[in-house]
Amino acid sequence: MYDAVADEYCYPGTTVLKNKLDLRDAEELAAFEAEVSDARADEELPAGDLDFNHFRAIHRHLFQDVYDWAGEVRTVRISKDSSMFCYPENIESEAKKLFARLAQHNFLKNLSAEEFAKESAYFLADINAIHAFREGNGRTQFSFFLLLAHQAEHSVDLERLDPEMFLDAMIASFKGDEGPLAKVVEELVNDQWDCI
C-alpha cells in the first residue's frame, strides 16, 4: 500500500482509492482493478510515439474502467516502504528528460539482447522512480516495455517471466542497483529462446 500526504484520491478517512464502481473495500477494488486492467492489456494498446504522452495513453487504456483520472499525472506525493517517489511538481520535467533520452538512443533499436536489457533496465528504473500515476504504474511500465521491445525487434518470452523476481529486481533498481533488472530483462528477450 502506498503512503500519501493529503490524498484527495482516496475516500475520506480511508486508503481506498475513489473508483468508478464506488467500491469501498480495498480487496474488492484490487480484484476489480486487476481483472479489468488485465483484460485491457490483452487488447491492442494505443498507438503512439513511445513518448510520455504515449505512456499516459497506455495508463488511460488500462485503467479507464476503474479511475476517472486514468492517464493523468498524479498530484500528491507518495511513498512506498519509506521510499519517496518523484514529487508531483517534478514528474513532467523528469519524464520529458527520460523520454528524450529514450529517443536519443533510437528507442533501443539495433541492440543485442544484452545491450537492450541494460538500456531498458535503466529506463524502467527511472520511470518507476518517477511513478507518474497514483496507481497502476507497474502494469503501465510493463505494457510500455513490451511495446518498446517489439519496436526494437526483440521478442519477449512471457513464459519465462517470474513476477516475483521481476518485482524484486524493480525494487533493487529503485535502490540504485539495475543489475538484477537487466538480468531479468535479458532472460525475457534472449534471442536463443522460442519467443512469442
trRosetta pair geometry for C-beta under 8 A, 3 or more apart (Angstrom, degrees):
i j d omega theta_ij theta_ji phi_ij phi_ji
1 15 6.0 38 -171 148 130 148
1 26 7.9 -19 -101 -160 120 146
1 80 8.0 173 92 -125 32 85
2 15 7.9 172 66 -169 68 114
2 78 4.7 -8 -180 -167 126 119
2 79 7.0 140 -163 68 76 35
2 80 5.5 -56 -109 -79 67 87
2 134 7.8 -164 67 -178 162 65
2 135 7.6 -136 1 -87 139 79
3 78 6.7 147 77 -158 49 63
3 79 4.9 -20 62 62 103 89
3 80 7.1 170 15 -85 81 36
4 7 3.8 79 101 -78 126 121
4 9 7.3 -5 105 38 170 113
4 10 7.5 157 60 -15 132 122
4 76 4.9 47 -171 132 117 132
4 77 6.7 153 -148 84 67 52
4 78 4.6 -27 -92 -99 89 81
4 79 7.8 171 -78 19 45 64
4 134 7.7 12 -91 -145 152 95
5 76 6.4 -174 62 -173 65 99
5 77 5.2 12 28 60 111 103
6 76 6.6 -158 82 -128 72 114
7 10 4.7 42 113 9 115 109
7 15 7.7 41 74 -127 154 62
7 76 5.3 87 -110 -173 65 172
7 78 8.0 68 -100 -88 115 93
8 75 7.5 -18 45 79 117 116
8 76 6.9 176 24 -56 78 127
9 17 5.4 -25 147 -134 99 86
9 18 6.2 -141 178 21 49 93
9 69 7.2 -80 -118 27 103 152
9 74 7.7 -35 -52 -138 142 98
9 76 6.6 -118 -6 11 110 137
9 134 4.9 167 -104 -166 168 160
9 135 7.8 166 160 -14 147 105
10 14 5.6 -150 168 87 111 73
10 15 5.7 -59 -131 -142 148 25
10 16 6.0 115 -151 65 90 41
10 17 5.8 -66 -95 -95 64 40
10 18 6.6 173 -133 -25 14 78
11 14 4.6 13 74 44 95 122
11 16 5.2 -4 22 74 110 97
11 17 7.9 89 -12 145 77 6
11 18 5.9 130 -59 -77 70 77
11 24 6.2 -11 4 -126 169 88
14 24 7.1 -154 -66 -165 177 84
14 26 8.0 -163 174 -57 113 99
15 26 6.8 16 86 -89 90 130
16 23 7.4 -128 -179 110 127 74
16 24 5.7 104 103 -160 164 46
16 25 7.1 112 -110 72 144 2
16 26 5.1 -128 -94 -76 92 75
16 29 6.1 145 -155 -6 97 153
17 29 6.6 158 50 170 88 152
17 67 6.9 -35 147 -99 127 116
17 134 6.9 138 -122 127 129 124
17 135 5.9 -61 -65 -19 164 148
18 22 8.0 -13 -158 -110 68 55
18 67 7.6 96 92 -130 69 82
18 68 7.6 -27 114 18 107 108
19 22 6.7 -155 76 -58 73 20
19 23 5.5 -16 65 35 132 89
19 29 5.8 165 -10 -133 156 112
19 32 7.6 113 156 90 155 136
19 33 7.8 -102 -122 -70 144 100
19 66 5.5 -45 -147 179 108 71
19 67 6.0 -62 -118 -84 69 64
20 65 6.6 -122 49 165 148 44
20 66 6.0 -164 16 -167 106 17
20 67 6.8 -132 -25 -73 93 17
20 68 6.7 137 -74 -50 89 75
21 29 8.0 180 62 -108 112 75
21 32 6.4 -95 27 -179 151 165
21 66 7.8 -41 0 -131 98 56
23 28 4.8 -145 -168 107 128 113
23 29 4.5 168 99 -75 128 82
23 32 6.2 170 -23 13 161 149
24 28 8.0 29 57 55 41 128
25 28 4.0 69 78 12 107 113
25 29 6.6 177 85 -12 54 85
26 29 5.7 -58 -147 38 30 111
26 30 6.2 32 156 -21 66 106
27 30 5.6 -51 -144 35 32 112
27 31 6.4 31 156 -18 64 105
28 31 5.9 -57 -150 37 30 109
28 32 6.3 27 154 -16 65 109
29 32 5.8 -57 -145 39 31 109
29 33 5.9 32 157 -21 67 110
29 66 8.0 101 -167 -158 85 112
30 33 5.7 -54 -142 38 27 113
30 34 6.3 26 158 -18 63 108
31 34 5.9 -55 -147 37 27 109
31 35 6.3 27 156 -20 63 110
32 35 5.8 -59 -148 36 28 111
32 36 6.3 9 164 -4 67 110
32 66 6.8 145 121 -111 101 104
33 36 6.6 -65 -142 44 23 96
33 37 5.8 12 166 -9 64 117
33 63 7.3 3 -149 -124 92 92
33 66 5.1 63 -109 -122 79 154
33 135 7.5 -56 -153 142 153 132
33 136 7.6 -128 -177 -79 121 99
34 37 6.3 -61 -135 44 22 102
34 38 6.0 25 163 -21 62 112
35 38 6.1 -61 -151 35 21 110
35 39 6.6 19 154 -17 60 108
36 39 5.5 -51 -147 36 36 113
36 40 6.3 35 154 -17 67 105
36 63 8.0 94 104 -124 109 42
36 65 4.5 -115 173 77 146 135
36 66 6.0 165 73 -51 136 101
37 40 5.5 -51 -144 40 35 112
37 41 6.2 43 151 -27 65 103
37 62 4.6 39 -145 174 92 93
37 63 5.9 0 -94 -79 108 66
37 66 7.1 -27 -52 -15 96 138
37 136 6.7 -161 -114 -128 151 111
37 139 5.6 28 154 156 136 166
38 41 5.5 -51 -148 31 31 115
38 42 6.9 34 152 -22 61 101
39 42 5.9 -54 -159 28 34 112
39 43 7.4 36 144 -22 61 99
40 43 5.6 -48 -160 24 43 115
40 61 5.8 164 171 145 122 77
40 62 4.8 159 98 -126 133 43
40 63 7.7 -137 49 -39 161 30
40 64 7.2 144 -113 29 152 94
40 65 7.1 -168 -52 4 128 115
41 45 7.8 3 -141 -74 49 100
41 62 6.1 32 -64 -116 80 101
41 139 6.9 -104 -74 -177 132 109
41 143 5.9 -127 -129 -93 98 119
43 61 7.5 -138 80 173 118 116
45 58 5.7 6 -164 -117 117 94
45 61 6.2 139 -143 90 65 163
45 143 6.0 153 -99 172 143 115
45 147 6.2 -96 76 -70 149 124
46 54 7.0 -166 100 -151 106 71
46 57 4.3 -94 79 141 155 120
46 58 6.1 -138 38 -75 102 57
46 60 7.7 23 -18 67 147 102
46 61 5.3 -161 -22 -51 104 138
48 51 6.8 -121 155 34 110 76
48 53 6.6 -162 -156 99 131 85
48 54 2.8 159 123 -112 147 108
48 57 5.7 157 -59 46 143 142
48 58 7.9 -104 16 -40 142 91
49 53 7.4 37 44 62 101 104
49 54 5.6 -159 49 -41 55 131
50 54 5.6 -54 -72 67 14 156
50 99 7.6 172 132 -152 67 100
50 102 6.7 -128 140 131 109 132
50 103 7.7 152 96 -79 103 78
50 107 5.4 64 98 -120 162 124
50 144 7.8 121 -137 -165 74 95
50 147 6.9 -170 -97 121 94 116
50 148 6.4 108 -136 -95 124 81
50 151 6.7 -108 -61 44 140 166
51 54 5.2 103 49 9 58 103
51 55 7.2 -106 111 -5 35 92
51 99 4.9 89 -147 172 62 141
51 103 7.3 13 -91 -57 90 119
52 55 5.2 -47 -147 34 38 118
52 56 6.4 40 153 -19 66 102
52 92 7.7 110 154 -142 161 59
52 95 4.5 89 -111 146 135 119
52 96 6.3 -60 -16 -79 146 54
52 99 4.9 -123 -41 -21 84 156
52 132 7.9 163 -157 -103 100 156
53 56 5.6 -52 -149 37 33 112
53 57 6.4 37 149 -23 64 104
54 57 5.5 -51 -148 33 34 115
54 58 6.7 38 151 -22 64 99
54 144 7.8 119 118 -123 97 105
55 58 5.8 -52 -156 29 31 112
55 59 6.9 31 148 -16 63 102
55 95 7.5 -139 59 -163 149 124
55 99 7.4 -126 -13 -86 130 129
55 127 7.5 -137 -143 -146 149 133
55 132 7.2 93 126 29 124 160
55 140 6.8 80 -177 162 79 115
55 144 5.6 11 -116 -98 83 145
56 59 5.6 -52 -153 35 37 112
56 60 6.4 40 149 -21 67 104
56 71 4.7 81 167 -164 83 78
56 72 7.5 67 -158 -73 115 20
56 73 7.4 -53 -107 -52 122 77
56 132 7.3 -102 -87 136 83 147
57 60 5.4 -50 -147 36 34 115
57 61 6.3 40 151 -23 65 103
57 71 6.3 37 -96 -128 27 123
58 61 5.6 -51 -148 34 32 114
58 62 6.4 27 156 -16 65 107
58 140 5.4 128 108 -149 107 86
58 143 5.3 176 180 103 129 127
58 144 5.7 176 50 -68 169 87
58 147 7.7 -125 -90 -9 142 145
59 62 5.9 -59 -146 39 30 107
59 63 6.0 -18 171 20 67 115
59 70 6.0 -170 134 -175 80 73
59 71 4.9 157 86 -88 95 52
59 132 7.5 -126 -44 90 159 116
59 133 5.5 -179 -154 -62 150 150
59 136 5.9 120 -147 114 94 125
59 140 4.4 -4 -83 -105 84 141
60 63 6.9 -83 -136 56 18 81
60 64 5.7 47 167 -69 63 97
60 70 4.6 114 -127 130 50 96
60 71 2.8 8 -65 -54 100 129
61 64 6.3 -25 -136 -17 18 116
61 70 8.0 -169 15 156 21 127
61 71 7.9 83 -9 -70 53 113
62 70 7.4 -165 69 -156 64 121
62 136 6.3 159 101 -171 124 130
62 139 5.8 167 177 121 156 121
62 140 6.2 -146 26 -82 149 78
62 143 6.6 -160 -65 -15 133 161
63 66 4.9 -67 -165 47 77 111
63 67 5.2 -3 153 31 114 103
63 70 3.9 -175 92 -116 95 116
63 71 7.6 -172 61 -29 102 68
63 135 7.5 141 -125 94 153 93
63 136 4.9 -60 -58 -92 140 167
64 67 7.9 -81 -115 56 16 62
64 70 4.9 -139 -81 77 47 161
64 71 7.7 20 -78 -19 83 112
66 70 6.9 107 60 -67 80 120
67 70 4.8 133 76 -51 92 81
67 134 7.8 -175 -159 63 160 117
67 135 7.1 151 -49 57 154 114
67 136 7.8 -135 15 -14 139 138
69 72 4.4 -85 -172 45 81 124
69 74 8.0 80 147 -97 138 59
69 134 6.8 43 97 16 138 126
70 136 7.6 5 -125 45 82 164
72 133 7.6 104 75 -119 49 86
73 88 6.9 132 146 -155 99 89
73 91 5.1 161 -163 102 125 145
73 92 6.5 -34 -97 -62 171 84
73 132 5.4 -73 -122 -176 78 90
73 133 7.2 -104 -127 -84 34 55
74 78 6.9 -26 141 -7 158 122
74 88 5.5 -113 101 -105 76 112
74 91 7.2 135 50 -55 76 161
74 131 7.6 -23 23 127 138 82
74 132 6.7 154 7 156 90 40
74 133 5.6 123 -39 -157 101 23
74 134 4.3 137 -106 -59 117 72
75 88 5.2 104 -141 -175 27 161
76 88 6.4 86 33 -37 13 140
76 134 6.9 51 43 -107 105 104
77 84 6.9 -20 -179 -149 105 106
77 85 7.8 172 -165 62 61 79
77 87 5.7 -23 -102 -125 101 71
77 88 6.4 -113 -69 -10 57 95
78 84 7.7 142 94 -147 38 60
78 85 5.5 3 78 33 84 118
78 131 6.8 -115 72 126 116 140
78 134 7.0 140 -44 -137 148 60
79 82 6.3 2 154 -148 131 12
79 83 5.8 167 -163 79 91 36
79 84 4.6 -48 -95 -92 104 51
79 85 6.5 -171 -97 -1 45 74
80 83 5.9 -24 66 58 66 91
80 85 7.3 46 3 -37 93 104
83 174 6.4 82 150 146 157 126
83 175 7.8 -90 -108 -79 149 78
84 87 7.6 5 163 -62 121 72
85 129 6.5 173 -142 -176 71 42
85 130 7.1 36 179 137 99 14
85 131 3.7 -39 -162 37 147 140
86 90 5.3 -121 180 85 100 106
86 91 5.5 124 114 -87 126 69
86 94 5.6 -120 -140 41 149 160
86 129 6.1 88 -39 137 97 71
86 130 4.5 -7 4 -136 146 45
86 131 6.1 170 27 40 89 83
86 132 7.9 -2 61 -77 127 51
87 90 4.9 71 66 14 85 106
87 91 7.6 -129 94 -37 43 77
88 91 5.5 -25 -150 -13 42 118
90 93 5.7 -68 -161 50 59 105
90 94 5.3 51 147 -21 90 113
91 94 6.1 -66 -143 42 24 105
91 95 5.9 21 163 -18 65 113
91 130 5.8 106 -137 -176 75 96
91 132 5.4 118 -167 -121 126 72
92 95 5.9 -60 -144 39 24 109
92 96 6.3 26 157 -22 62 107
93 96 5.8 -51 -147 33 30 112
93 97 6.7 31 154 -18 62 104
94 97 5.8 -54 -153 35 33 112
94 98 6.4 30 152 -17 66 108
94 126 7.8 -155 164 175 104 100
94 130 5.2 -176 108 -108 125 110
95 98 5.7 -57 -146 39 33 110
95 99 6.1 22 161 -10 69 109
95 127 7.6 64 -119 -120 83 78
95 130 5.6 112 -72 -167 82 157
95 132 6.2 48 -78 -88 137 123
96 99 6.2 -60 -140 44 26 102
96 100 6.0 32 157 -24 63 109
97 100 5.7 -56 -147 35 26 113
97 101 6.5 29 153 -21 62 104
98 101 5.7 -53 -155 32 31 112
98 102 6.6 34 147 -20 64 103
98 123 6.9 119 180 -139 106 72
98 126 5.0 177 -118 126 131 134
98 127 6.3 159 147 -71 157 76
98 130 6.9 -102 -6 -38 153 144
99 102 5.2 -44 -148 32 41 117
99 103 6.5 43 151 -18 66 100
100 103 5.7 -52 -151 37 34 111
100 104 6.3 37 149 -21 65 105
101 104 5.5 -52 -146 36 33 114
101 105 6.3 21 156 -8 66 108
101 123 7.9 -170 94 -96 111 87
102 105 6.0 -65 -149 46 28 102
102 107 6.0 43 159 -102 89 55
102 108 7.3 -42 -155 -25 80 91
102 123 6.0 67 -89 -112 109 128
102 148 7.9 -78 -161 -126 128 127
103 106 7.6 39 179 -77 36 22
103 107 6.7 9 -107 -54 42 79
105 108 6.0 25 125 -67 110 57
105 119 6.2 -176 160 -159 153 138
106 109 4.9 -86 133 39 105 97
106 110 6.9 -7 108 28 142 105
107 148 6.6 -146 -177 -145 90 83
107 151 5.9 -42 141 113 134 126
107 152 6.3 -152 126 -72 83 93
108 111 5.6 -58 -178 12 72 136
108 116 5.4 95 170 -130 117 79
108 119 5.0 172 -111 101 110 136
108 120 6.1 39 -115 -61 167 88
108 123 7.8 -85 -48 -18 133 144
108 148 6.3 50 41 170 130 105
108 152 4.6 -33 99 -97 89 147
109 151 7.1 -74 -77 131 101 79
109 152 4.8 -148 -91 -127 54 72
109 153 7.0 64 -138 14 82 98
110 152 7.8 -108 0 -159 39 83
111 115 3.8 -128 -173 96 107 115
111 116 4.3 146 95 -59 120 77
111 119 6.5 -92 -130 17 175 137
111 152 6.7 -19 34 -177 98 126
112 115 4.7 91 49 11 78 101
112 116 6.7 -143 90 -5 37 88
113 116 5.7 -55 -143 40 27 112
113 117 6.2 32 155 -24 63 107
113 154 6.5 131 -107 -132 73 123
113 186 5.6 99 145 -145 97 77
113 189 5.0 180 -142 110 95 95
113 190 5.0 96 171 -109 160 45
113 191 5.4 -142 -46 -17 129 87
114 117 5.7 -53 -148 33 28 113
114 118 6.6 26 154 -18 62 105
114 186 5.8 28 -104 -119 52 128
115 118 5.8 -54 -149 35 32 111
115 119 6.3 22 157 -10 67 110
116 119 6.1 -62 -144 44 28 104
116 120 5.8 19 162 -12 68 113
116 149 7.3 91 167 -119 133 77
116 152 6.0 145 -126 133 126 147
116 154 5.5 153 147 -53 170 156
116 185 7.4 -135 116 140 81 119
116 186 7.9 136 75 -97 82 69
116 189 6.0 -84 95 109 131 157
117 120 6.2 -59 -136 43 23 103
117 121 6.1 30 159 -25 61 108
117 182 4.6 98 139 -168 96 71
117 183 7.3 87 164 -69 138 15
117 185 4.0 159 -138 95 83 105
117 186 3.6 -21 -76 -62 164 81
117 189 6.4 -168 -69 47 92 121
118 121 5.8 -55 -150 32 25 113
118 122 6.8 28 151 -19 60 102
118 178 7.7 85 -153 128 61 122
118 182 4.8 28 -95 -134 52 132
119 122 5.6 -49 -154 30 35 114
119 123 6.6 33 150 -16 65 104
120 123 5.3 -49 -147 38 40 114
120 124 6.0 40 154 -19 70 105
120 145 6.3 93 -175 -140 123 98
120 148 6.5 148 -117 114 115 136
120 149 7.2 20 -100 -72 159 86
120 182 7.9 135 65 -113 75 67
120 185 5.4 179 82 -164 118 158
121 124 5.8 -53 -140 40 30 109
121 125 6.1 34 158 -23 64 106
121 173 6.5 -149 180 -107 89 137
121 178 4.5 122 139 179 116 106
121 179 8.0 91 160 -73 159 10
121 181 4.1 138 -139 106 106 105
121 182 3.9 -74 -21 -70 157 72
121 185 5.6 -144 -61 8 90 141
122 125 6.0 -56 -149 34 26 111
122 126 6.5 17 157 -12 62 110
122 178 6.0 21 -79 -146 56 162
123 126 6.1 -66 -152 40 28 105
123 127 6.1 17 160 -12 68 111
123 148 7.5 -167 98 -158 159 171
124 127 6.0 -56 -136 41 29 104
124 128 6.0 32 160 -21 63 110
124 141 6.0 96 -139 177 84 121
124 145 6.3 19 -85 -85 115 125
124 170 6.9 -91 146 -113 114 90
124 173 6.8 31 101 118 93 168
124 181 6.2 -156 80 174 128 140
124 185 7.7 178 2 -67 146 135
125 128 5.9 -61 -152 37 24 112
125 129 6.5 24 153 -18 62 107
125 170 7.6 -176 -99 -145 61 59
125 173 3.6 -123 -105 164 105 119
125 174 6.7 -166 -153 -68 80 44
125 178 5.1 -76 -43 -99 150 104
125 181 6.4 169 -61 47 99 165
126 129 5.6 -53 -147 35 34 110
126 130 6.4 36 153 -20 66 103
127 130 5.5 -48 -149 34 36 115
127 132 7.6 -37 -169 -16 80 106
127 141 5.6 155 106 -115 123 107
127 144 7.6 -101 149 77 169 148
128 131 6.4 24 177 -64 41 78
128 137 6.7 113 -128 147 61 125
128 138 7.7 39 -117 -92 101 67
128 141 6.1 22 -74 -97 82 162
128 170 5.8 178 -113 -168 165 104
128 173 6.8 86 50 94 142 116
128 174 5.9 -94 115 -79 122 98
129 174 6.0 156 -80 -129 84 78
131 137 5.1 -38 -138 -100 69 162
132 137 6.7 143 40 -111 67 102
133 136 5.4 -42 107 64 144 90
133 137 5.4 -180 50 -70 96 78
133 140 6.8 94 11 6 141 153
136 139 5.5 -56 -163 46 71 110
136 140 5.6 72 140 -25 87 107
137 140 5.8 -66 -148 41 28 109
137 141 6.0 30 158 -22 68 109
138 141 5.7 -54 -145 35 28 112
138 142 6.4 23 159 -16 64 106
138 167 7.7 6 -140 -107 143 88
138 170 7.3 54 -120 175 102 174
139 142 5.9 -55 -145 37 30 108
139 143 6.3 30 155 -18 64 107
140 143 5.8 -55 -146 38 30 110
140 144 6.2 30 155 -17 65 108
141 144 5.8 -59 -149 39 28 110
141 145 6.2 34 151 -24 64 106
142 145 5.4 -49 -147 33 34 117
142 146 6.6 38 152 -22 63 99
142 166 8.0 50 -101 160 121 145
143 146 5.8 -50 -154 30 33 112
143 147 6.8 32 149 -14 63 103
144 147 5.7 -54 -153 37 37 111
144 148 6.2 39 149 -22 68 107
145 148 5.5 -54 -145 37 32 115
145 149 6.2 33 155 -20 66 104
145 185 7.9 -114 -170 -120 131 113
146 149 5.8 -51 -146 36 30 111
146 150 6.4 31 154 -20 63 107
146 156 6.0 -95 -125 22 78 158
147 150 5.7 -56 -148 36 31 112
147 151 6.2 24 157 -14 67 108
148 151 6.0 -58 -145 40 27 106
148 152 6.2 16 156 -9 64 113
149 152 5.8 -65 -144 46 28 104
149 154 4.5 -83 -167 75 85 100
149 155 7.5 81 148 -145 113 3
149 156 5.1 69 113 -50 158 112
149 188 8.0 -70 -114 118 160 113
149 189 6.0 -139 -144 -98 125 126
150 153 7.6 31 176 -77 32 27
150 154 7.6 -92 -69 59 22 59
150 156 7.7 -63 -58 -4 75 107
154 189 4.3 11 167 -157 124 123
154 191 7.7 -94 -136 -74 80 83
155 189 6.9 148 74 -140 46 67
155 191 7.8 100 39 -114 97 59
155 195 3.2 128 124 108 123 139
155 196 6.7 155 -176 63 108 25
156 188 5.1 2 -150 158 83 104
156 189 5.8 -34 -97 -85 65 76
156 195 6.2 128 62 -166 14 119
156 196 7.1 -42 80 66 61 75
157 160 4.5 49 106 7 109 113
157 161 7.7 -177 106 -29 62 78
157 188 5.8 -162 50 -159 73 53
157 189 7.7 -177 9 -80 81 26
157 190 7.8 -39 12 47 126 77
157 193 4.7 -52 -41 121 155 140
157 194 7.2 96 -106 85 122 47
157 195 4.4 -99 -63 -115 83 77
157 196 6.4 109 -116 13 48 78
158 161 5.1 -27 -160 -2 54 123
158 188 7.6 35 -83 -147 38 104
158 196 6.2 -47 16 48 96 126
159 196 7.5 107 -14 -8 96 119
160 187 5.6 -150 148 143 133 98
160 188 5.7 -174 83 -102 115 57
160 193 6.7 -45 -36 -147 143 165
161 166 6.4 -2 -164 -40 88 136
161 188 6.2 40 -78 -104 81 114
162 165 3.8 45 93 18 116 116
162 166 6.4 164 82 -18 59 84
162 184 7.7 -111 50 -137 91 110
163 166 5.5 -55 -144 37 31 113
163 167 6.2 32 157 -19 66 105
164 167 5.7 -52 -148 36 30 111
164 168 6.3 32 153 -18 64 106
165 168 5.6 -52 -146 37 32 113
165 169 6.3 33 153 -20 64 106
165 184 5.9 170 130 -109 103 124
166 169 5.7 -56 -150 37 30 111
166 170 6.4 32 151 -21 64 103
166 181 8.0 68 -152 -125 58 74
166 184 5.5 152 -100 171 65 151
167 170 5.6 -51 -148 33 33 112
167 171 6.5 34 152 -19 65 103
168 171 5.7 -53 -151 35 32 113
168 172 6.4 33 151 -19 65 104
168 180 7.0 -72 115 143 89 147
169 172 5.6 -50 -147 36 34 113
169 173 6.4 36 152 -22 64 104
169 180 4.1 -147 -121 121 87 100
169 181 4.0 141 157 -81 109 62
169 183 7.3 -144 -120 56 135 88
169 184 4.6 -120 -21 -6 170 141
170 173 5.6 -53 -149 35 32 112
170 174 6.6 38 150 -24 64 101
170 181 6.3 91 -77 -98 44 119
171 174 5.6 -50 -153 29 34 114
171 175 6.8 22 151 -9 63 106
172 175 5.8 -64 -154 44 35 106
172 177 4.6 -57 164 75 96 105
172 178 7.8 166 113 -84 91 20
172 179 7.6 -69 132 55 132 75
172 180 4.8 52 67 39 153 131
172 181 6.8 -167 73 -32 101 92
173 176 7.6 163 -170 22 32 6
173 177 6.5 -100 -88 78 38 50
173 178 4.8 57 -122 -102 95 62
173 180 7.4 -128 -48 62 82 89
173 181 4.5 8 -55 -20 128 143
177 180 6.5 48 124 7 104 96
178 181 5.3 -64 -163 47 60 114
178 182 5.7 64 141 -28 86 103
179 182 5.8 -57 -146 35 29 110
179 183 6.4 28 157 -20 64 106
180 183 5.5 -55 -149 35 34 114
180 184 6.4 34 154 -19 67 103
181 184 5.7 -51 -147 35 34 110
181 185 6.3 32 155 -16 66 106
182 185 5.8 -56 -146 39 30 110
182 186 6.2 33 155 -22 65 107
183 186 5.8 -54 -146 35 29 112
183 187 6.6 34 153 -22 62 102
184 187 5.8 -53 -155 31 32 114
184 188 6.7 28 149 -17 63 106
185 188 5.6 -58 -153 36 36 112
185 189 6.2 0 161 6 71 112
186 189 6.4 -72 -137 52 29 88
186 190 5.8 56 161 -63 68 91
187 190 6.1 -24 -138 -12 24 117
189 195 7.6 36 -135 -109 42 152
190 193 5.4 82 81 -5 91 103
191 195 7.9 -68 -128 -12 38 132
